[in-house]
Amino acid sequence: VSSSTSPYSGMTLEDFVQGVTQNMQFENDGNQKPRDKKHSLDSFVQNLRKNRGPHSKTSSKSKVMKDEIGDALVISPWFLAPQDGNPNNSPNPSSRDSTLSAEHQSLPFLQWDDDHPIAHTFRYGAESLPNEHSEYTVSSFAAMDVLLETLCDRKRFPNLDKVIVTGHSAGGQFVQRWGVSSDSWCFGDGSHLSGGTFPTIKLVPANPRSYAYLDGRRYLPLEDDIPSEGDKKDPSMFHQMSENNNEEDDVTLKFRFPNPSEKKSCSEYNSYEWGLEQNPLIPAPYIISNTRKLINDSHDKDVKAVFQRYASRDVVYLSGERDTEVLGPQICEDDGYQGPTRRERSERFYASLQALWEEVNVNGDERQVHDRILVENVGHDHALMFQSEEGLRGLFR
């Protein structure tokens, strides 16, 4: 998921999907294959190689991964902003999609505000902007649902095995929040399914700046107790190493609700998009509707049902070992009690899932909620993340 240029660019929702999928052709045996090399995994790997830096170690491993997974189609939806204009009217031929008919090129484009109420609104599921053709809007997450469900349609793609949805940075935020809130039948966890098999769905958020937490707790300093050795293995505890590597300066945090003073300092810490409470400053009806409906249907008074559904999905978090830029103190301007760096935010959110699982796991099942992979020697760089051995493993295995 990206806000970068793609040949499949913002049309109406139906034509958005049609434009994305029309480059798939069927052979006599019913298998779908990319029409040309630029949409194949080989091209995906080659494009990554062009951007690799001096720390890349993947020139031979990419070939191994390609041999293991065979054919793949790479789809990169472009969530247009008004300042992008209409790509099919662009004087730059590379920005136009020559595969679309004249009729399709004349259709109105879906666009999402890129500045208000916060930057890159597509990443949190915002509604598209009304246009001269229609006053109706659609969430960027709803657009993703339709694209996914088109790929899961066995009449169109009878032999599609797996769909991997991934994004880096803002795209990683998109994938994580969409994964929490989507109720698409394609995930296979809906009560309305009537049988049949669907492609497996994997979500791979990479280096997001922030996460939408599933309840109102965060990892905050201990208020009274001194942690024991056993506490350090408790998922409700988080051991924060000091910047000077002096163990005496390390801090142990506990997964708890903010006290009155902490909550006063950041009263909106659990409002969407850092949590799931309704946020009047960031309207997101798709998320509020989908999460509230799940809670009401399960008769829960909390978000246990939301967590259990999200925990059942196949999610791998990629985190750059060197993505350690300090983003600011833990206050509202810097993503509300999530941690100082993207790497630590990934560690904390992942730990919170394990703590939640301990609470809802009434049967004593030993399991790990999702997977998290640390990508060695890589910072906040999408190309190096996805072309690394760890990144390819997270995506394709």
C-alpha positions in Angstrom: 0.0 0.0 0.0 1.6 3.2 -1.1 0.9 6.8 -1.9 3.4 6.6 -4.7 2.6 6.6 -8.4 1.1 3.4 -9.8 -0.4 2.7 -13.2 -3.6 1.6 -11.4 -4.8 4.9 -10.1 -7.9 6.3 -8.4 -11.1 5.7 -10.3 -14.6 5.0 -9.0 -14.5 2.1 -6.6 -15.7 -0.4 -9.2 -13.4 0.8 -11.9 -10.5 1.0 -9.4 -10.8 -2.7 -8.9 -11.4 -3.4 -12.6 -8.3 -1.4 -13.6 -6.2 -3.3 -11.0 -7.4 -6.7 -12.1 -7.8 -6.5 -15.8 -4.1 -7.2 -16.4 -4.6 -10.8 -15.2 -5.2 -13.3 -18.0 -6.5 -16.8 -17.8 -4.9 -19.8 -19.6 -6.9 -22.9 -20.6 -6.2 -24.7 -17.4 -7.8 -21.8 -15.4 -4.5 -20.6 -13.9 -4.1 -16.8 -13.8 -0.7 -15.4 -14.6 0.7 -11.9 -15.0 0.4 -10.6 -18.6 3.9 -9.3 -18.8 7.1 -9.3 -16.9 6.7 -5.9 -15.3 4.0 -7.3 -13.0 5.9 -10.4 -12.0 7.7 -11.2 -8.8 11.0 -11.2 -10.8 10.3 -7.5 -11.7 9.4 -6.8 -8.1 12.7 -8.2 -6.9 14.7 -6.4 -9.7 13.1 -3.1 -8.9 14.1 -3.6 -5.3 17.6 -4.4 -6.3 17.9 -1.1 -8.2 17.3 0.7 -5.0 19.4 -1.3 -2.6 22.1 0.3 -0.6 25.5 -0.8 0.6 24.1 -2.8 3.5 21.9 -5.0 1.2 22.6 -8.8 1.5 19.9 -10.1 -0.8 21.2 -10.4 -4.3 21.2 -14.3 -4.2 18.4 -14.8 -1.7 15.9 -13.0 -3.9 16.3 -15.7 -6.6 15.8 -18.4 -4.0 12.5 -16.8 -2.8 11.3 -16.4 -6.4 11.9 -20.1 -7.0 10.0 -21.0 -3.9 6.8 -19.1 -4.6 6.5 -19.1 -8.4 4.2 -16.6 -10.1 3.0 -13.4 -8.3 1.2 -10.3 -9.3 2.2 -7.0 -7.6 -0.6 -4.5 -7.2 0.2 -1.0 -5.9 -3.0 1.0 -5.4 -2.5 4.8 -5.5 -4.7 6.8 -3.1 -4.8 10.1 -5.0 -4.8 13.5 -3.3 -6.2 16.6 -5.0 -2.7 17.9 -5.7 -2.0 14.8 -7.7 -4.6 15.9 -10.3 -5.8 13.5 -12.9 -2.9 11.3 -14.0 -4.5 10.5 -17.3 -4.4 14.2 -18.2 -0.8 14.4 -17.2 1.7 15.6 -19.8 4.1 12.9 -18.5 3.3 9.7 -20.5 4.7 7.6 -17.7 1.9 8.9 -15.3 -0.9 7.8 -17.6 -2.4 4.3 -17.7 -2.6 3.2 -21.4 -4.4 0.0 -20.4 -7.6 1.8 -19.6 -10.2 2.5 -22.3 -11.2 6.0 -23.2 -14.5 5.4 -21.3 -12.6 4.5 -18.1 -10.2 7.3 -18.4 -13.1 9.8 -18.4 -14.5 8.4 -15.1 -14.2 10.6 -12.0 -11.3 9.8 -9.7 -11.5 9.0 -6.0 -9.3 11.3 -4.0 -8.4 11.6 -0.3 -7.3 14.8 1.5 -3.6 14.7 2.1 -3.4 17.5 4.6 -6.6 17.7 6.8 -7.3 16.9 9.5 -3.9 15.3 9.5 -1.4 14.3 6.8 -2.0 11.3 4.5 -5.6 10.6 5.5 -5.8 7.5 3.4 -3.6 5.8 6.0 -6.3 5.8 8.7 -9.3 4.9 6.5 -10.6 8.4 5.9 -13.6 9.0 3.6 -12.8 10.1 0.0 -13.6 13.7 -1.0 -16.9 14.5 -2.7 -16.5 15.5 -6.3 -18.5 17.2 -9.0 -20.0 13.8 -10.1 -21.1 12.6 -6.7 -21.6 13.6 -3.1 -21.0 10.1 -1.9 -17.7 9.1 -0.3 -15.9 5.9 0.4 -13.3 5.0 3.0 -9.9 4.0 1.8 -10.3 0.9 3.8 -13.6 0.1 2.0 -11.7 0.5 -1.3 -9.2 -2.0 0.0 -12.0 -4.4 1.0 -13.5 -4.3 -2.5 -10.1 -4.9 -4.1 -9.4 -7.8 -1.7 -12.9 -9.4 -2.3 -12.4 -9.1 -6.1 -9.2 -11.1 -5.7 -11.0 -13.6 -3.5 -13.7 -14.2 -6.1 -13.2 -17.8 -7.2 -15.1 -17.2 -10.4 -12.4 -14.6 -11.4 -9.3 -16.2 -9.8 -10.1 -19.8 -9.1 -6.5 -20.8 -8.3 -5.2 -17.8 -6.4 -3.4 -19.1 -3.3 -2.4 -16.2 -1.2 -2.9 -12.4 -0.9 -0.2 -10.4 0.9 -1.1 -6.8 1.9 1.9 -4.9 3.0 3.0 -1.3 3.4 5.9 0.8 4.8 5.7 3.8 7.2 2.3 5.4 6.4 1.5 2.3 4.3 2.3 0.2 7.4 -0.2 2.3 9.4 -2.8 1.6 6.7 -2.2 -2.1 6.9 -2.4 -2.3 10.7 -5.5 -0.2 11.1 -7.3 -1.8 8.2 -6.4 -5.3 9.6 -8.0 -4.3 12.9 -11.2 -2.9 11.5 -12.0 -4.7 8.3 -14.9 -7.1 8.4 -14.4 -8.4 4.8 -15.6 -12.0 4.3 -12.3 -12.7 2.5 -10.5 -13.1 5.8 -12.6 -16.2 6.4 -13.7 -15.1 10.0 -17.2 -13.9 9.2 -20.3 -15.6 10.4 -22.0 -15.1 7.0 -19.7 -17.4 5.1 -21.4 -20.4 3.4 -18.4 -22.6 3.0 -15.8 -22.8 0.3 -12.1 -22.0 0.4 -10.5 -18.6 -0.1 -7.0 -17.4 -0.6 -5.0 -17.0 2.6 -4.6 -13.4 3.6 -1.4 -12.2 5.2 -0.8 -8.6 6.5 2.7 -7.2 6.8 2.9 -3.7 8.3 6.5 -2.4 8.1 7.9 0.4 10.3 4.7 2.3 11.0 5.1 5.4 13.0 2.1 4.5 15.3 -0.4 1.7 15.9 -4.1 1.7 16.8 -4.1 0.0 20.2 -7.0 -2.4 21.0 -7.7 -1.1 24.5 -6.9 1.9 26.7 -3.7 0.6 28.3 -0.2 1.5 27.3 3.3 0.7 28.6 3.8 3.3 31.3 6.2 3.7 34.3 5.6 1.6 37.4 3.8 3.6 40.0 4.7 1.7 43.2 6.2 -1.8 42.8 9.8 -2.6 42.1 9.8 -5.3 39.4 11.0 -8.8 40.2 13.0 -11.1 37.9 9.7 -12.9 37.2 8.1 -9.6 36.2 10.6 -9.2 33.4 9.1 -12.3 31.7 5.6 -11.0 32.1 4.1 -9.7 28.9 2.4 -6.9 30.9 5.9 -5.6 31.7 8.2 -4.0 29.2 12.0 -3.5 29.8 13.1 -0.2 28.3 16.9 -0.1 27.9 18.6 3.3 28.5 20.3 5.1 25.6 23.6 5.1 27.4 23.5 1.2 27.8 23.8 1.6 31.6 21.6 -1.1 33.2 21.1 1.1 36.2 19.3 3.6 34.0 17.0 1.1 32.4 13.3 1.5 33.0 10.6 -1.1 33.5 7.1 -0.2 32.2 3.8 -1.8 32.9 0.9 -2.3 30.6 -1.8 -0.3 32.4 -4.3 2.5 32.1 -2.9 6.0 32.5 -3.4 7.6 35.9 -5.4 10.8 36.2 -2.3 13.0 35.8 -1.1 11.0 32.7 -4.5 11.0 31.1 -4.8 14.8 31.7 -1.5 15.3 29.8 -2.9 13.4 26.8 -6.6 13.0 27.1 -7.0 11.9 23.5 -4.3 9.2 23.7 -6.9 6.4 23.0 -9.0 8.2 20.5 -8.8 7.0 16.9 -6.1 6.8 15.3 -4.0 5.7 18.3 -6.8 3.7 19.8 -10.4 2.8 18.9 -12.4 5.4 20.7 -14.4 7.8 18.5 -12.4 10.9 17.6 -14.4 14.0 16.5 -11.3 15.5 15.1 -10.6 12.6 12.9 -13.9 11.3 11.5 -13.6 7.7 10.5 -17.1 6.1 10.2 -15.8 2.9 8.7 -13.6 2.1 11.7 -16.1 3.1 14.3 -19.0 1.3 12.6 -17.0 -2.0 12.1 -15.5 -2.2 15.6 -18.7 -1.1 17.4 -20.8 -3.6 15.4 -18.4 -6.4 16.3 -18.5 -5.5 20.0 -22.4 -5.2 20.0 -22.8 -8.5 18.1 -20.6 -10.3 20.7 -22.4 -8.6 23.6 -19.0 -7.5 25.0 -18.6 -4.4 27.0 -15.0 -4.0 25.9 -13.0 -4.7 22.8 -12.2 -8.3 23.5 -14.0 -9.4 20.4 -12.0 -6.9 18.3 -8.8 -8.3 19.7 -9.8 -11.9 19.2 -10.7 -11.4 15.6 -7.5 -9.4 14.9 -5.4 -12.1 16.8 -6.8 -14.8 14.5 -5.5 -13.1 11.4 -2.0 -13.8 9.9 0.0 -10.7 10.7 3.8 -10.2 10.5 5.3 -6.9 11.8 8.6 -5.9 10.2 10.8 -3.6 12.2 14.1 -2.1 11.1 16.8 -2.7 13.6 18.2 0.8 13.0 14.8 2.6 12.8 15.7 4.3 16.1 15.2 8.0 15.4 13.7 9.6 18.5 10.3 10.9 17.4 9.7 13.0 20.4 8.6 12.6 24.1 5.6 10.5 24.9 3.0 13.2 24.6 0.1 13.7 22.3 2.0 15.5 19.6 4.2 12.4 19.2 1.6 9.6 19.1 0.5 9.4 22.7 2.4 7.0 25.0 3.6 4.6 22.3 7.4 4.9 22.8 10.3 7.1 21.6 11.2 5.3 18.3 9.5 3.3 15.6 11.4 0.2 16.6 10.4 0.5 20.3 6.8 1.2 19.3 6.8 -2.0 17.3 8.2 -3.9 20.3 5.6 -2.4 22.7 2.6 -2.9 20.5 3.6 -6.5 19.9 4.1 -7.1 23.6 0.6 -5.6 24.2 -0.9 -8.3 22.0 0.7 -11.0 24.1 -0.5 -9.4 27.3 -4.1 -9.3 25.9 -3.9 -12.9 24.9 -2.9 -14.0 28.4 -6.2 -12.4 29.6 -8.6 -13.9 27.0 -6.9 -17.3 26.8 -9.3 -19.1 29.1 -8.2 -22.6 27.8 -4.6 -22.1 28.6 -3.5 -22.5 25.0 0.2 -21.7 24.5 0.5 -19.5 21.4 2.1 -16.4 20.1 -0.2 -13.7 18.7 1.2 -12.8 15.2 4.9 -12.6 14.4 7.4 -9.9 14.6 10.7 -9.8 12.6 13.6 -7.5 13.3 15.4 -6.6 10.1 19.1 -6.4 10.8 21.1 -3.3 9.9 18.2 -1.4 8.3 16.6 1.8 9.3 13.5 3.6 7.9 14.0 2.5 4.3 11.3 0.6 2.4 13.5 -0.8 -0.3 16.0 -2.3 2.1 13.2 -3.6 4.4 11.4 -5.5 1.7 14.5 -6.8 -0.2 16.2 -8.1 3.0 16.2 -11.8 3.8 14.1 -11.1 6.9 11.6 -9.0 4.8 11.2 -11.6 2.1 10.7 -14.2 4.8 8.0 -12.1 6.5 6.2 -11.6 3.2 6.4 -15.0 1.5 6.8 -17.7 4.2 
